[in-house]
């Protein structure tokens, strides 16, 4: 089992290994987590892993109950959040108790947000069961729900007490859901260094999960430790996300986050090449890697549609928005752009995959 410490003021560890879900209670005990527990999961994950988690917790003497909501991004809203909070209250949770997010990014986001608002904040643990959640959303303390106007527009920062990544849970993921997580892995490979990028080019999908998760968590942990509240360098983690959030919104969230990020990465890659920031060889390598892992390099929406939707992006400030640009593997930077410039950036990125 790999252990990675996230060095924020209230530090915690990420545990990565095969078959560790059945020992989750031992990890909680090692982290001095006691009191009542509530496990929050969704209708897809609960039938697969809820009993394993509950049994481990009960055998260790924990008083534990559970809440299950309907799976899907459409549940990531104020109504589901309200239902979770009401369940916490009905369960008699106090400020010394803990909630556990068992599932993907939607579950982690909503459980963390609920934990941060219930009684002005109680502790929570992340048990991610998708690659996307393991490498990205479970680490760093960003939580949110969607509003009608856009994605992740209501939320807060609250760091978990521990993160438990059992790589066995990835074996049940459909290929499309696994690909969803690979978009964030590829994003991290572009941001971090050549080692991860080249490893992804050499290895077949699903061959190296523990290594991939560990490399992504190490990189994100380093960034979060430097900039916990996304005031500076942490903004780099939004590479590809400005067009991606527009794609999600325009599709009414029928295009999953990771697949939208894959399209967004390719848009920003082509745009960087058109601006002369990177050469054709790197552009082709990034697009080929994205497609290799089952992600589309083409957006179904025009540059104007994407630019109009970006007006509701949470990264917008007045008439400007921060976008992340690529200069080389391991060398990306943030640039503030006027909202009137975004369509041009997306056009240079050949956003809908058509020839210029």
C-alpha positions in Angstrom: 0.0 0.0 0.0 1.2 3.5 -0.9 0.8 6.3 1.5 1.1 10.0 0.4 0.8 12.8 2.9 -1.0 16.0 1.8 0.9 18.8 3.6 -1.9 21.4 4.2 -2.3 22.9 7.7 -4.7 20.1 8.6 -2.7 17.4 6.9 -3.9 14.0 5.9 -2.9 10.9 4.1 -4.0 9.3 0.8 -3.9 5.5 1.0 -3.5 3.7 -2.4 -3.6 -0.1 -2.7 -5.2 -3.3 -3.9 -8.0 -4.8 -1.7 -7.8 -2.2 1.1 -11.5 -1.4 1.2 -12.2 -4.3 3.5 -9.7 -2.8 6.0 -11.1 0.7 5.8 -12.0 0.7 9.5 -8.3 0.1 10.4 -7.3 3.2 8.4 -10.0 5.2 10.2 -8.7 4.0 13.6 -5.2 4.9 12.6 -6.4 8.4 11.9 -8.2 8.7 15.3 -11.6 8.8 13.8 -14.3 7.8 16.2 -17.9 8.7 17.0 -20.9 8.0 14.7 -20.4 7.5 11.0 -22.7 8.0 8.0 -21.7 6.6 4.7 -23.0 8.5 1.6 -23.1 6.6 -1.7 -25.1 6.5 -4.9 -27.3 3.9 -6.5 -24.6 2.5 -8.7 -21.8 2.2 -6.2 -23.8 1.1 -3.1 -24.7 -2.4 -4.5 -21.1 -3.0 -5.2 -19.2 -1.8 -2.2 -21.4 -0.5 0.6 -21.7 -3.9 2.4 -17.9 -4.3 2.4 -17.4 -0.8 4.0 -20.3 -1.2 6.4 -19.1 -4.6 7.6 -15.6 -3.4 8.2 -16.8 -0.4 10.2 -19.3 -2.4 12.3 -16.8 -5.2 13.0 -14.5 -2.4 14.4 -17.3 -1.2 16.7 -18.4 1.8 14.8 -22.1 3.0 15.0 -22.7 3.5 11.3 -25.7 4.3 9.0 -25.9 5.1 5.3 -27.6 7.4 2.8 -28.0 6.5 -0.9 -29.0 8.9 -3.7 -29.7 8.4 -7.4 -26.5 8.2 -9.4 -25.6 10.8 -11.9 -24.5 14.5 -12.4 -28.2 15.5 -12.4 -28.3 14.6 -8.7 -25.5 17.1 -7.9 -27.9 19.8 -6.9 -29.3 21.7 -3.9 -32.2 19.3 -3.5 -29.9 16.2 -3.0 -27.7 18.3 -0.7 -30.7 19.2 1.4 -31.7 15.5 1.6 -28.2 14.6 2.8 -28.2 17.3 5.4 -31.6 16.3 6.7 -30.3 12.7 7.0 -27.3 13.8 9.0 -29.7 15.6 11.4 -32.1 12.7 11.6 -29.1 10.4 12.4 -28.2 12.6 15.3 -24.7 13.5 14.1 -22.8 15.9 16.2 -19.6 17.9 15.5 -17.4 15.0 16.8 -18.9 12.6 14.2 -17.7 11.8 10.7 -19.3 11.2 7.3 -17.8 9.0 4.5 -18.1 9.6 0.8 -18.2 6.3 -1.0 -18.2 6.7 -4.8 -17.1 9.0 -7.6 -16.7 12.7 -7.9 -20.4 13.6 -7.5 -20.6 11.7 -4.2 -17.3 13.2 -3.0 -18.3 16.7 -3.9 -21.7 16.6 -2.3 -20.6 14.7 0.8 -17.8 17.1 1.4 -20.0 20.1 0.9 -22.6 18.7 3.3 -19.9 18.0 5.9 -18.6 21.5 5.6 -22.0 23.1 6.1 -23.6 20.7 8.7 -23.2 22.3 12.2 -20.6 24.6 10.5 -18.3 21.7 9.7 -17.8 18.1 10.7 -15.1 15.7 9.5 -15.3 13.5 6.4 -13.4 10.8 4.7 -13.1 10.1 0.9 -13.3 6.6 -0.5 -13.2 7.2 -4.2 -14.3 4.3 -6.5 -13.6 5.9 -9.9 -10.3 6.7 -11.5 -11.5 10.4 -11.9 -12.2 10.7 -8.2 -9.0 8.9 -7.2 -6.6 11.1 -9.2 -8.5 14.4 -8.8 -11.6 15.2 -6.9 -11.0 13.3 -3.7 -7.8 15.2 -3.0 -7.5 18.9 -2.3 -10.7 19.8 -0.5 -12.7 21.4 -3.3 -16.4 20.6 -3.0 -19.4 21.9 -4.9 -22.8 21.4 -6.4 -24.2 22.6 -9.7 -26.6 25.4 -10.1 -29.0 26.0 -13.1 -26.6 28.6 -14.3 -23.5 26.4 -14.4 -21.3 23.7 -12.9 -19.8 23.9 -9.4 -21.1 27.4 -8.7 -21.9 26.7 -5.0 -19.3 25.1 -2.8 -16.5 25.4 -0.2 -13.0 24.2 0.6 -12.9 21.5 3.3 -10.0 19.0 3.5 -10.9 15.3 4.2 -9.4 13.5 7.2 -8.2 10.6 4.9 -8.5 9.3 1.4 -8.7 5.6 0.7 -8.2 4.5 -2.9 -8.7 0.7 -3.4 -7.6 0.0 -7.0 -9.8 -3.1 -7.1 -12.8 -0.8 -7.4 -11.5 0.3 -10.8 -12.0 -3.2 -12.2 -15.8 -2.7 -12.3 -15.7 0.5 -14.2 -17.0 0.5 -17.8 -14.4 1.6 -20.3 -16.1 5.0 -20.9 -16.0 5.7 -17.1 -12.4 4.7 -16.9 -11.7 7.0 -19.8 -13.4 9.8 -17.9 -10.6 9.5 -15.3 -7.9 9.3 -17.9 -8.6 12.8 -19.0 -7.5 14.1 -15.6 -4.5 11.8 -15.7 -3.4 13.2 -19.1 -4.0 16.7 -17.8 -1.7 16.0 -14.9 0.9 14.4 -17.2 1.0 17.6 -19.3 1.3 19.8 -16.2 3.8 17.8 -14.3 6.7 16.3 -16.2 7.7 14.0 -19.1 7.9 10.8 -16.9 4.1 10.3 -16.5 3.3 11.4 -20.0 5.8 8.9 -21.5 4.6 6.2 -19.2 1.1 6.7 -20.5 2.4 6.5 -24.1 4.2 3.1 -23.3 1.7 1.3 -21.1 -1.8 0.0 -22.1 -4.8 1.3 -20.3 -5.6 -0.2 -16.9 -2.1 -1.8 -16.6 -0.6 0.5 -14.0 -3.3 2.0 -11.8 -1.5 2.3 -8.5 1.5 4.0 -10.2 -0.8 6.4 -12.1 -2.9 7.3 -9.1 0.2 7.8 -6.9 1.9 10.1 -9.5 -1.3 12.2 -9.9 -1.9 12.5 -6.1 1.8 13.4 -5.5 1.6 16.2 -8.1 -1.8 17.5 -6.9 -0.7 17.3 -3.3 2.4 19.4 -4.0 0.2 22.0 -5.7 -2.5 22.0 -3.0 0.2 22.4 -0.3 1.5 25.5 -2.0 -1.9 27.0 -2.8 -4.7 25.4 -0.8 -7.4 27.9 -1.8 -6.7 28.3 -5.5 -5.3 31.9 -5.3 -2.3 31.2 -7.5 -0.5 28.1 -8.8 -3.5 25.8 -8.1 -5.3 27.5 -11.0 -3.0 25.4 -13.3 -5.1 22.4 -12.4 -7.9 23.9 -14.5 -6.0 23.2 -17.8 -8.6 22.4 -20.4 -11.5 23.1 -18.0 -12.7 26.4 -19.4 -13.9 24.8 -22.7 -14.8 21.6 -20.8 -17.2 23.3 -18.4 -18.9 24.9 -21.4 -19.2 21.6 -23.2 -20.8 20.0 -20.1 -23.3 22.8 -19.7 -24.2 22.9 -23.4 -24.8 19.1 -23.4 -26.9 19.4 -20.2 -24.3 17.2 -18.6 -24.9 14.3 -20.9 -21.2 14.6 -21.8 -19.4 13.5 -18.6 -16.8 15.7 -17.0 -13.7 13.7 -18.0 -14.8 13.4 -21.6 -15.4 17.1 -21.7 -12.0 17.7 -20.2 -10.4 15.5 -22.9 -12.0 17.7 -25.6 -11.0 20.8 -23.6 -7.3 19.6 -23.5 -7.3 19.1 -27.2 -8.8 22.6 -27.8 -6.2 24.2 -25.7 -3.4 22.1 -27.3 -4.4 23.1 -30.8 -4.7 26.7 -29.6 -1.2 26.6 -28.1 0.1 25.3 -31.4 -1.7 27.9 -33.4 -0.2 30.6 -31.1 3.3 29.2 -31.6 3.7 28.1 -27.9 4.2 24.4 -28.8 5.3 22.6 -31.9 3.2 20.3 -34.1 5.0 17.2 -32.7 3.8 17.9 -29.1 0.3 18.8 -30.3 0.0 15.5 -32.2 1.4 13.5 -29.2 -1.2 15.1 -26.8 -4.1 14.5 -29.2 -3.0 10.9 -30.0 -2.7 10.1 -26.2 -6.1 11.5 -25.6 -7.7 9.5 -28.3 -5.7 6.4 -27.3 -7.5 6.4 -23.9 -11.0 6.5 -25.4 -11.5 10.3 -25.4 -12.7 12.4 -28.2 -10.5 15.2 -29.4 -13.4 17.0 -31.0 -16.1 19.2 -29.4 -19.7 19.0 -30.8 -20.1 22.8 -30.2 -18.8 25.8 -32.1 -16.3 28.3 -30.7 -19.1 30.9 -30.3 -21.3 28.5 -28.4 -18.4 27.6 -26.1 -17.5 31.2 -25.5 -21.1 32.2 -24.7 -21.3 29.4 -22.2 -18.0 30.4 -20.6 -19.7 33.6 -19.3 -21.1 31.4 -16.5 -17.7 29.8 -15.6 -16.8 30.3 -12.0 -13.3 31.4 -13.1 -14.7 34.5 -14.7 -14.0 37.8 -12.9 -15.9 40.7 -14.3 -15.0 40.8 -18.0 -11.9 38.6 -17.7 -11.4 34.9 -17.3 -8.2 32.9 -16.5 -7.2 30.3 -19.0 -4.3 27.8 -18.7 -2.0 27.6 -21.7 0.6 25.0 -22.6 4.3 25.9 -23.3 5.8 22.4 -22.9 5.3 19.2 -20.9 5.7 20.4 -17.3 5.5 24.1 -18.3 2.0 25.6 -18.3 0.9 29.0 -17.3 -2.2 31.1 -16.4 -3.2 34.0 -18.5 -6.1 36.4 -17.9 -8.1 37.0 -21.1 -11.0 39.3 -21.8 -14.3 37.6 -22.4 -14.2 39.0 -25.9 -11.0 37.0 -26.5 -12.3 33.6 -25.6 -14.0 32.8 -28.9 -10.7 33.5 -30.7 -8.9 31.2 -28.4 -11.4 28.4 -29.0 -11.4 29.1 -32.7 -7.6 28.8 -32.8 -8.2 25.5 -30.9 -10.3 24.3 -33.7 -12.9 23.7 -31.1 -15.5 21.7 -33.1 -12.9 19.6 -34.9 -13.6 21.1 -38.3 -10.9 22.3 -40.6 -10.1 26.0 -40.4 
